[in-house]
Amino acid sequence: MNRARLISLICFIIITVPALVLALPVTDNGQSPFVSVVKNVRDAVVQIKVEAKITTTLNNSNPNDFFKFFFPEMPQQPQQAVYRGSGFIFKYDQVKQEVYILTNNHVIAPGKDGTITVTLADKANYTGEIVGVDRMTDVGVLKVKVKKEDKIVVLPLGDSSNLEIGDWAIAIGNPFDEGLERTVTVGVISAIGRANLNFGNDSPVYQDYIQTDAAINPGNSGGPLINIRGEVIGINAAITSPSGGNNGIGFAIPINLAKRVADDLMKTGKVVRAYMGISPQEITPELKSSFNLPDIAGVLVAKVEDKTPASKAGLKNGDVIMEFNGILVTSVAKFRIAVAESKVGSTVPVKIIRNKKEMTLSVQLEAYPDDDVAAKTDDNGGSSVATGLSVDTRDSAIAKQLKVDSDKGVVISRIEPNTPAAKAGLNVGDVIIQINDSEVNSISEYNQALKDAKNVITKSDNKIILLYIKDRTGNFRYVTLNMG
């Protein structure tokens, strides 16, 4: 019996040990497979240093939130601030000697009114020029004029649509401060499709994050997340951590989402998205039962805004959207991205369930109404008269995060530094109820009232816009925006 067991054990070792050796992450010569990958891509990662004078808080995160962007909260008084982050070269125009760098909006946006210094792998320093930024996805693109003798490595962009949980993930960036440039960490893809994450008041609207346990720390923001083939699969963007450092949970923007945004930014300097004009809501088990749905799928139309593509197509509150343009709707996050990435002006089929009956409506998509886009120039081709604030509906994600309590108005979702809104003392979470003499209870009403107010400004000496607001403390007051 003992001899039989011994023979069985020997056979097991003979069969199993070679299999284990083959399963180890090493090459034929015993070297880590990550070595050759990193050799080919590491020099494409750059350091980014931003110096800017700030006058408002750039990160208004609740101090109790675990989710943080990579920069600390900044004080209210004006001062010179320095930010550090990462980026990577994804395009090189050899004729013009220009390189294009992908990074995060939150890394370079403060540099609009400051200076951006980009350090290449060979230690050459150059001034970076912002091609465009998109706060809705937290993607930014820089351009740098280089010399012919500079060593330029361009990272190939992969495909993030076919990622699997457990795939290898390699993060490269510049953690913390100078001296730790191009640090390499390795992990796996922990999850995909992460959404509804709270990174404070500047949380991107369009979220479809890759989650990884590859170590990501402050300063890594904007650096590449790479697969085992040396292709970029994401842009490292944020972490969740009680301490502010790596805790094994980091998030990257999928490269497929970033590519589309980067293309728009390079063509026009801004991103034009399609929209329907509804407030979508996740389907819960309780809602599934109430609406007699076959599965916990689709999104509930919580509200249809007036004079929008959705209202014109006949969508109603309480409709459940099951398919958008032939694509199954699985979550609010996926639905938002599917709509946003559609062609503006196109007519798409939207399959819904209404009163337990399926029907298909045709929706002609329009461009997303955005204050920053709509107010680029006045009728005379003059300079922008943008207020510096963006708003959202009262039932939006940001309103729920901030526990906004109001039955009127629209919620301030973002305030740009050094703008009339910032100087007026407005805060994210304040509710705008009225602009001059016009009440605003929807995004479309807000846009129209703001447009009317700006028209008045361009035709008179009065450069003041009067807002009636309900602030975060629940007090009602008038605020003036000095647009002069």
C-alpha positions as CSV (number, residue, x, y, z in Angstrom):
1,M,0.0,0.0,0.0
2,N,2.8,2.4,0.9
3,R,4.6,1.5,-2.3
4,A,1.5,2.2,-4.3
5,R,1.1,5.6,-2.6
6,L,4.7,6.5,-3.2
7,I,4.4,5.6,-6.9
8,S,1.2,7.7,-7.1
9,L,3.0,10.7,-5.4
10,I,5.9,10.4,-7.8
11,C,3.6,10.4,-10.8
12,F,1.7,13.4,-9.4
13,I,5.0,15.3,-9.0
14,I,6.2,14.4,-12.5
15,I,2.9,15.6,-14.0
16,T,2.2,18.6,-11.8
17,V,5.6,20.3,-11.3
18,P,6.3,21.0,-15.0
19,A,2.7,22.4,-15.3
20,L,3.4,24.7,-12.3
21,V,6.7,25.9,-13.8
22,L,4.9,26.7,-17.1
23,A,2.2,28.6,-15.2
24,L,4.8,30.8,-13.5
25,P,5.0,34.4,-14.9
26,V,8.5,34.0,-16.3
27,T,10.0,33.7,-19.8
28,D,12.1,30.7,-21.0
29,N,15.2,32.2,-19.5
30,G,13.6,32.8,-16.1
31,Q,13.0,36.5,-16.7
32,S,9.7,38.3,-15.8
33,P,7.6,38.9,-18.9
34,F,7.0,42.4,-17.7
35,V,10.6,43.4,-18.3
36,S,10.3,43.4,-22.1
37,V,6.9,45.1,-22.0
38,V,8.2,47.9,-19.8
39,K,11.4,48.4,-21.8
40,N,9.2,49.2,-24.9
41,V,6.8,51.6,-23.2
42,R,8.3,53.2,-20.2
43,D,10.0,56.1,-22.1
44,A,6.7,57.2,-23.5
45,V,5.5,58.3,-20.0
46,V,6.1,62.0,-19.1
47,Q,6.1,64.1,-16.0
48,I,3.7,67.0,-15.8
49,K,4.1,70.0,-13.5
50,V,1.5,72.7,-13.4
51,E,2.0,76.1,-11.7
52,A,-1.1,78.3,-11.4
53,K,-2.6,80.9,-9.1
54,I,-5.9,79.6,-7.6
55,T,-8.7,81.6,-6.1
56,T,-11.3,78.9,-5.3
57,T,-11.3,75.4,-4.0
58,L,-10.4,73.0,-6.9
59,N,-11.4,69.9,-4.9
60,N,-14.5,70.3,-2.8
61,S,-14.6,66.7,-1.7
62,N,-16.3,65.9,1.5
63,P,-13.5,65.1,4.0
64,N,-15.4,62.0,4.9
65,D,-15.4,60.7,1.4
66,F,-13.0,57.8,0.7
67,F,-12.9,58.6,-3.0
68,K,-10.4,61.3,-3.7
69,F,-8.7,62.8,-6.7
70,F,-5.0,63.0,-6.5
71,F,-4.6,66.6,-5.3
72,P,-5.3,67.9,-1.9
73,E,-8.0,70.5,-1.1
74,M,-6.8,74.0,-1.8
75,P,-7.4,77.0,0.4
76,Q,-9.8,79.8,-0.6
77,Q,-7.3,82.7,-0.6
78,P,-5.3,83.4,-3.8
79,Q,-2.0,81.7,-3.9
80,Q,0.5,80.1,-6.2
81,A,-0.2,76.3,-6.4
82,V,2.0,73.5,-7.9
83,Y,0.4,70.3,-9.2
84,R,2.2,67.2,-10.4
85,G,0.9,64.4,-12.5
86,S,1.7,62.0,-15.3
87,G,0.8,61.6,-19.0
88,F,2.0,59.6,-22.0
89,I,2.8,60.2,-25.6
90,F,0.1,58.7,-28.0
91,K,0.9,60.6,-31.2
92,Y,3.9,62.1,-32.8
93,D,3.9,64.5,-35.8
94,Q,7.4,64.2,-37.1
95,V,6.9,66.9,-39.7
96,K,5.9,69.6,-37.2
97,Q,8.0,68.0,-34.4
98,E,5.0,67.9,-32.1
99,V,4.0,65.2,-29.7
100,Y,0.5,64.8,-28.2
101,I,0.1,63.6,-24.7
102,L,-2.9,62.0,-23.0
103,T,-3.6,62.8,-19.4
104,N,-6.4,63.8,-17.0
105,N,-8.4,67.0,-17.1
106,H,-7.9,67.4,-13.4
107,V,-4.1,67.3,-13.9
108,I,-3.8,70.1,-16.5
109,A,-7.0,72.1,-16.2
110,P,-5.5,74.5,-13.6
111,G,-2.8,75.3,-16.2
112,K,-5.2,77.2,-18.3
113,D,-4.2,80.3,-16.4
114,G,-0.7,79.2,-15.5
115,T,2.2,77.3,-16.9
116,I,2.6,73.6,-17.7
117,T,6.0,72.0,-17.8
118,V,6.4,68.5,-19.5
119,T,9.5,66.5,-18.8
120,L,10.4,63.7,-21.2
121,A,12.2,60.5,-20.5
122,D,15.6,62.1,-21.5
123,K,15.0,64.9,-18.9
124,A,14.3,67.5,-21.6
125,N,11.8,70.1,-20.3
126,Y,9.2,71.8,-22.5
127,T,6.2,74.0,-22.1
128,G,3.0,72.2,-22.7
129,E,0.0,73.6,-24.5
130,I,-3.5,72.5,-23.7
131,V,-5.2,71.1,-26.8
132,G,-8.4,70.5,-24.9
133,V,-9.9,69.2,-21.7
134,D,-13.1,67.4,-20.9
135,R,-14.3,67.4,-17.3
136,M,-17.2,65.1,-18.2
137,T,-14.8,62.2,-18.6
138,D,-11.7,63.7,-16.9
139,V,-9.6,63.4,-20.1
140,G,-7.1,66.0,-21.3
141,V,-4.7,66.4,-24.2
142,L,-1.5,68.4,-24.2
143,K,0.8,69.3,-27.2
144,V,4.5,69.8,-26.9
145,K,7.0,71.1,-29.6
146,V,10.1,68.9,-29.3
147,K,13.6,68.8,-30.9
148,K,14.6,66.3,-33.6
149,E,17.3,64.8,-31.3
150,D,14.8,64.0,-28.6
151,K,14.0,60.3,-28.1
152,I,10.3,60.0,-28.7
153,V,8.4,56.8,-27.9
154,V,4.7,56.5,-28.8
155,L,2.5,54.2,-26.9
156,P,0.1,52.0,-28.9
157,L,-3.6,52.3,-27.9
158,G,-5.3,49.0,-27.3
159,D,-8.9,47.9,-27.1
160,S,-10.6,48.1,-23.7
161,S,-13.8,46.5,-24.8
162,N,-12.5,43.0,-24.5
163,L,-10.9,43.2,-21.0
164,E,-11.4,40.3,-18.6
165,I,-11.3,40.4,-14.9
166,G,-8.0,38.8,-13.9
167,D,-6.1,40.2,-16.9
168,W,-2.6,41.6,-16.2
169,A,-2.4,45.4,-15.6
170,I,0.7,47.5,-15.5
171,A,0.6,51.0,-14.2
172,I,3.4,53.5,-14.9
173,G,3.5,57.1,-13.5
174,N,5.3,59.6,-11.3
175,P,4.0,59.0,-7.7
176,F,4.2,61.6,-5.0
177,D,7.0,64.1,-5.8
178,E,10.1,64.4,-8.0
179,G,12.7,61.5,-7.9
180,L,10.2,58.6,-8.4
181,E,9.5,59.2,-12.1
182,R,8.2,56.3,-14.2
183,T,7.5,54.0,-11.4
184,V,6.2,50.6,-12.6
185,T,3.6,48.6,-10.6
186,V,1.9,45.4,-11.6
187,G,-1.5,43.9,-10.7
188,V,-4.6,42.6,-12.4
189,I,-7.9,44.0,-13.6
190,S,-10.1,43.7,-10.5
191,A,-13.4,44.8,-12.1
192,I,-14.7,46.6,-15.2
193,G,-17.6,49.0,-15.7
194,R,-17.4,50.7,-12.3
195,A,-19.7,53.7,-12.2
196,N,-21.5,56.0,-9.8
197,L,-18.3,56.7,-7.9
198,N,-18.0,59.8,-5.8
199,F,-14.8,61.7,-6.3
200,G,-16.1,64.9,-4.8
201,N,-17.8,67.7,-6.6
202,D,-15.7,67.3,-9.8
203,S,-16.8,63.7,-10.3
204,P,-17.0,62.9,-14.0
205,V,-20.5,62.4,-15.4
206,Y,-19.5,59.6,-17.8
207,Q,-18.1,56.8,-15.7
208,D,-17.1,53.3,-17.0
209,Y,-13.9,52.8,-14.9
210,I,-11.5,49.9,-15.0
211,Q,-10.6,48.9,-11.4
212,T,-7.1,47.5,-10.8
213,D,-5.0,46.6,-7.8
214,A,-1.8,47.7,-9.5
215,A,-0.5,50.3,-7.0
216,I,-1.6,53.8,-7.9
217,N,-0.6,56.8,-5.8
218,P,-0.9,60.6,-5.9
219,G,1.1,61.7,-9.0
220,N,0.2,58.6,-11.0
221,S,-2.9,60.4,-12.2
222,G,-2.8,60.7,-16.0
223,G,-0.4,57.8,-16.5
224,P,-1.1,54.8,-18.7
225,L,-2.6,51.4,-17.6
226,I,-1.0,48.8,-19.9
227,N,-1.8,45.2,-20.8
228,I,0.7,42.4,-21.1
229,R,1.1,43.2,-24.8
230,G,2.3,46.7,-24.1
231,E,-0.9,48.4,-25.2
232,V,-2.6,51.2,-23.3
233,I,-6.0,50.0,-22.0
234,G,-6.7,53.0,-19.7
235,I,-5.7,56.3,-18.2
236,N,-5.1,56.1,-14.4
237,A,-7.4,58.6,-12.8
238,A,-8.4,58.0,-9.2
239,I,-8.1,55.9,-6.1
240,T,-10.2,55.0,-3.1
241,S,-8.3,55.1,0.1
242,P,-9.0,56.3,3.7
243,S,-5.3,57.4,3.9
244,G,-5.0,59.1,0.5
245,G,-2.4,56.5,-0.6
246,N,-2.6,53.2,-2.4
247,N,-4.9,50.7,-0.9
248,G,-5.2,48.2,-3.7
249,I,-8.2,50.0,-5.4
250,G,-7.4,52.3,-8.3
251,F,-9.5,53.4,-11.3
252,A,-8.6,54.0,-14.9
253,I,-10.6,55.6,-17.7
254,P,-11.1,52.9,-20.5
255,I,-8.9,53.9,-23.5
256,N,-11.8,53.4,-25.9
257,L,-13.7,56.1,-24.2
258,A,-10.6,58.3,-24.0
259,K,-9.8,57.8,-27.7
260,R,-13.1,59.2,-28.8
261,V,-12.8,62.2,-26.5
262,A,-9.2,62.8,-27.5
263,D,-10.1,62.8,-31.2
264,D,-12.7,65.5,-30.7
265,L,-10.4,67.6,-28.6
266,M,-7.7,67.4,-31.3
267,K,-10.1,68.3,-34.0
268,T,-12.1,71.1,-32.4
269,G,-10.8,71.7,-28.9
270,K,-14.0,70.5,-27.3
271,V,-16.3,67.5,-27.2
272,V,-19.7,67.6,-28.8
273,R,-22.0,65.0,-27.4
274,A,-25.5,63.9,-28.3
275,Y,-28.2,64.0,-25.6
276,M,-31.9,63.0,-25.2
277,G,-33.0,65.3,-22.3
278,I,-34.1,62.8,-19.7
279,S,-33.1,62.0,-16.1
280,P,-32.4,58.3,-16.0
281,Q,-32.8,56.1,-12.9
282,E,-31.4,52.6,-12.1
283,I,-33.9,49.7,-12.0
284,T,-34.1,48.2,-8.5
285,P,-35.8,44.9,-7.5
286,E,-38.6,47.0,-6.1
287,L,-39.0,48.9,-9.4
288,K,-38.8,45.7,-11.4
289,S,-41.8,44.4,-9.4
290,S,-43.7,47.7,-9.6
291,F,-43.4,48.0,-13.3
292,N,-43.8,44.2,-13.9
293,L,-40.5,44.0,-15.8
294,P,-39.0,40.7,-16.9
295,D,-35.5,41.5,-15.5
296,I,-33.6,44.0,-13.5
297,A,-32.5,45.7,-16.7
298,G,-33.0,49.0,-18.6
299,V,-33.3,52.5,-17.1
300,L,-36.3,54.2,-15.7
301,V,-37.2,57.7,-17.1
302,A,-37.5,59.7,-14.0
303,K,-38.1,63.0,-15.8
304,V,-38.3,64.2,-19.4
305,E,-37.1,67.8,-19.8
306,D,-39.3,70.1,-21.9
307,K,-38.4,71.0,-25.5
308,T,-35.8,68.2,-25.7
309,P,-35.3,65.3,-28.2
310,A,-37.0,63.0,-25.7
311,S,-40.0,65.1,-25.2
312,K,-40.3,65.7,-29.0
313,A,-40.2,61.9,-29.5
314,G,-43.0,61.3,-27.0
315,L,-41.1,59.8,-24.1
316,K,-42.8,60.1,-20.7
317,N,-42.0,59.9,-17.1
318,G,-42.2,56.3,-16.0
319,D,-41.1,54.8,-19.3
320,V,-38.5,52.1,-19.0
321,I,-35.8,52.2,-21.8
322,M,-34.8,48.7,-22.7
323,E,-32.8,49.3,-25.9
324,F,-31.1,52.3,-27.4
325,N,-30.2,52.1,-31.1
326,G,-30.3,48.3,-31.0
327,I,-28.1,48.1,-27.9
328,L,-29.4,46.5,-24.7
329,V,-29.5,49.0,-21.8
330,T,-28.0,47.5,-18.7
331,S,-27.3,50.5,-16.5
332,V,-27.5,54.3,-16.3
333,A,-23.8,54.7,-16.8
334,K,-23.8,52.5,-20.0
335,F,-26.9,54.3,-21.2
336,R,-25.3,57.8,-20.8
337,I,-22.2,56.8,-22.7
338,A,-24.2,55.1,-25.5
339,V,-26.2,58.3,-26.0
340,A,-23.2,60.7,-25.7
341,E,-21.2,58.7,-28.3
342,S,-24.0,58.7,-30.8
343,K,-23.9,61.0,-33.8
344,V,-25.5,64.4,-33.2
345,G,-28.5,64.9,-35.5
346,S,-29.1,61.2,-36.1
347,T,-32.4,59.5,-35.5
348,V,-32.2,56.4,-33.4
349,P,-34.8,53.7,-32.3
350,V,-35.4,53.6,-28.6
351,K,-37.3,50.5,-27.3
352,I,-39.3,51.2,-24.2
353,I,-41.9,49.5,-21.9
354,R,-44.9,51.7,-21.0
355,N,-47.8,50.4,-19.1
356,K,-46.5,46.8,-19.5
357,K,-46.4,47.2,-23.3
358,E,-43.3,47.3,-25.5
359,M,-43.0,50.1,-28.1
360,T,-40.3,51.7,-30.1
361,L,-39.9,55.5,-30.5
362,S,-37.7,57.4,-32.9
363,V,-35.5,60.0,-31.2
364,Q,-33.6,62.6,-33.2
365,L,-30.5,63.4,-31.0
366,E,-29.3,67.0,-30.5
367,A,-26.0,68.4,-29.2
368,Y,-25.7,68.5,-25.4
369,P,-26.5,72.0,-24.2
370,D,-23.4,73.1,-22.4
371,D,-22.6,76.6,-21.0
372,D,-18.9,76.4,-21.9
373,V,-19.7,75.4,-25.5
374,A,-22.7,77.6,-26.1
375,A,-21.0,80.8,-24.9
376,K,-17.7,80.7,-26.8
377,T,-18.4,83.9,-28.7
378,D,-21.0,86.6,-29.0
379,D,-22.8,87.6,-32.2
380,N,-20.0,90.0,-33.1
381,G,-17.3,87.3,-32.8
382,G,-16.0,88.8,-29.6
383,S,-14.6,87.1,-26.6
384,S,-16.4,84.7,-24.3
385,V,-18.8,85.9,-21.7
386,A,-19.0,82.6,-20.0
387,T,-20.2,82.7,-16.3
388,G,-17.8,80.0,-15.2
389,L,-20.4,77.7,-13.8
390,S,-22.2,74.5,-14.9
391,V,-25.5,73.2,-13.7
392,D,-27.4,70.0,-13.5
393,T,-30.9,68.9,-12.6
394,R,-32.3,68.6,-9.0
395,D,-32.5,64.8,-9.4
396,S,-29.0,64.4,-10.9
397,A,-26.2,62.3,-9.3
398,I,-24.4,65.4,-8.0
399,A,-27.6,66.7,-6.4
400,K,-28.2,63.4,-4.6
401,Q,-24.5,63.3,-3.5
402,L,-24.8,66.7,-1.9
403,K,-28.4,66.0,-0.6
404,V,-29.8,69.1,-2.3
405,D,-33.3,69.8,-1.0
406,S,-35.3,72.1,-3.4
407,D,-38.4,71.8,-5.4
408,K,-37.3,74.6,-7.8
409,G,-34.3,75.6,-9.9
410,V,-31.1,73.9,-11.1
411,V,-28.1,72.8,-9.1
412,I,-24.6,74.2,-9.6
413,S,-22.4,71.3,-10.4
414,R,-19.0,73.0,-11.1
415,I,-17.4,76.4,-10.7
416,E,-14.3,77.3,-12.8
417,P,-11.5,79.3,-11.0
418,N,-11.0,83.0,-11.7
419,T,-14.5,83.4,-13.3
420,P,-17.5,85.6,-12.4
421,A,-19.1,82.7,-10.7
422,A,-16.1,82.0,-8.5
423,K,-15.7,85.7,-7.6
424,A,-19.4,86.0,-6.7
425,G,-18.9,83.4,-3.9
426,L,-21.2,80.8,-5.4
427,N,-20.7,77.2,-4.3
428,V,-21.2,73.8,-5.8
429,G,-24.6,72.6,-4.6
430,D,-26.2,76.0,-4.6
431,V,-29.6,76.1,-6.4
432,I,-30.2,78.7,-9.0
433,I,-33.9,79.5,-9.0
434,Q,-34.0,82.6,-11.1
435,I,-31.8,84.5,-13.7
436,N,-32.7,88.1,-13.9
437,D,-36.5,87.9,-14.2
438,S,-36.7,84.4,-15.5
439,E,-37.4,81.3,-13.4
440,V,-35.3,78.3,-14.3
441,N,-36.5,74.8,-13.5
442,S,-34.7,72.8,-16.2
443,I,-31.5,72.8,-18.1
444,S,-33.2,74.1,-21.2
445,E,-34.8,77.0,-19.2
446,Y,-31.4,77.7,-17.6
447,N,-29.7,77.9,-21.0
448,Q,-32.4,80.1,-22.5
449,A,-32.4,82.5,-19.5
450,L,-28.6,82.7,-19.5
451,K,-28.6,83.4,-23.2
452,D,-31.2,86.2,-22.8
453,A,-29.2,87.7,-20.0
454,K,-26.0,87.6,-22.1
455,N,-27.8,89.3,-25.0
456,V,-28.8,92.1,-22.6
457,I,-25.2,92.5,-21.5
458,T,-23.9,92.8,-25.0
459,K,-26.4,95.6,-25.8
460,S,-26.0,97.7,-22.7
461,D,-23.5,99.2,-20.2
462,N,-24.9,97.1,-17.4
463,K,-22.6,94.0,-17.1
464,I,-24.4,92.4,-14.2
465,I,-26.4,89.2,-14.2
466,L,-28.7,88.8,-11.2
467,L,-29.2,85.3,-9.7
468,Y,-31.7,84.3,-7.1
469,I,-30.4,81.2,-5.3
470,K,-31.0,78.8,-2.4
471,D,-27.6,78.2,-0.9
472,R,-26.2,75.0,0.7
473,T,-27.4,76.2,4.2
474,G,-31.0,76.6,2.9
475,N,-31.0,80.4,2.8
476,F,-32.4,82.3,-0.1
477,R,-30.4,85.3,-1.4
478,Y,-29.6,87.3,-4.5
479,V,-26.1,87.1,-6.1
480,T,-24.7,89.2,-8.8
481,L,-22.3,88.0,-11.6
482,N,-20.1,90.9,-12.8
483,M,-19.5,90.1,-16.5
484,G,-17.6,93.3,-17.2
